Amino acid sequence: MKKLRRKIVLGVFISATVVFALTILIVSISLNAEITRRADTMTELIIENNGTVPQKIDIEKTDGFRLYNFNEESPFRMRYFTVQYDKDNHVKVNVDHIASIDEGKAVAMADIVKMSDRVTGDYSNYRYRISDDKAMVVFVDYTYEYNSVDLLTVMLMLLAVIFILMITVLFWFLSSRIVTPFEENARMQKQFITDASHELKTPIAIISANAEVLAYKNGESEWLNNITTQVTRISELVNELLTLNRLEEVDEISDIESVNLSEMTQAVCADFEEVFRSKQVGMNYEIQPDVTINGNTDQLKRLVSVLVENASKYVTENGELRVMLHKELRYTTLSVYNTCEVDPDADYKHLFDRFYRPDSSRTSSTGGHGIGLSIAKRIAVLHGGSIEAIPSDDGLTFYVKLSNKLKIRKKGSES
């Protein structure tokens, strides 16, 4: 259940991060939009007042303007400058209310913004407005307000990081309680499978023995053969369920040794070659020589056998089998491809679910139980890798990655 705990904590971390990020983004955008609105309102007021900031009483008499926190001191605190052009294109500059701009720079800035098609906009740290007749350009400095918003945004981000870490740590401790019911449910399911499988073994053995006695006394018959076949299938299913249950009970492999995967893959393919020949299947092997990895010999053999056996069951007549094995830097890759009928509507990710069959062609008549691929996936995961089914137009490829980083460890050892 450690993975479930990690998923819960990761989900909480991502959710909290997204919520805080969106909140901060909305707050920052809203504040900047409000500052811009105030700046545009102020530039319009200055133009209406012939280049100066009006008194509060004058604004209160003006319809259509709305300024927050505007008082008698506001005209003296406002940093702005204006550039006016008369009919003869003579320039009148007012830089009395700002210290960082001289007349020459003010005229240059006004000439630049007049060349644009915009009535309002931003120039450096200033918000400007051009009068309708282009006879006046007003620049208002709202740098302090914008910097205040930036500082607030940074503070909110720091607080968000702190809160996200606190929430994540809190949920890490709470997650153990959250997953306890799931853990107990999973334990009971595994225990049920184990108990049921063991309980089934005895009656299966009795039925099989009785069938053999009847066949010995009365001779073989169609009914006895059917009984024997079904008993064999049930016995195999029980063994596969027990195998999968044992694999799911552990989080790591207890017995790791060096395995020559090239020789193992070649041997498994040789065991099924007669089946492929009977279907006139073309067999192509691209197996890199002497590929060795650290892993559990029995489990790796089971993995390769499941994939090759699966291909032997579902490959089409006169089709193709392609087995490739290559060792890379971090992973050893094994792929098994066979031609088969591909359902474009099937979700092949579910192939590794217990008893899943994507279409009518994958029925019990092929001899499978829908457990083998679940076992293969668990073995791949225990070996630090993964497995996926990749459909194509004419076939299906099982692609396996196995980690090259596992260390040799004998059963019962600590390291």
Buried (B, 14 or more C-beta within 10 A) or exposed (E): BEEBBEEBBEEBBEEBBEEBEEEBEEBBEEBBEEBBEBBBBBBBBBBBBEBBBBEBEEBEEEEEBEBEEBEEEBBEEBBBBBBBBEEEEEEEBBBEBBEEBEBEEBBEBBEEBEEEEEBBBBBEEBBBBBBEEEBBBBBBBBBEBBEEBEEBBEEBBEEBEEEBEEBBEEBBEBBEEBBEEEBEEBEEEBEEBBEEBEEBBEEBEEBBEEBEEBBEEEEEEEEBEEBBEEBEBBBBBBBBBBBBBEBBEEEEBEBBEEBBBBBBBBEBBEEBBEBBEEEEBEBEEEBBEEBBBBBBBEBBBBBBBBBBBBBBBBBBEEBBBBBBBEBEEEBBBBBBBBBBEBBEEBEBEEBBEEEBBBEEBBEEEEEBBBBBBBBBBBBBBBBBBBBBBEBEEBBBBBBBBBBBEBEEBEEEEEE
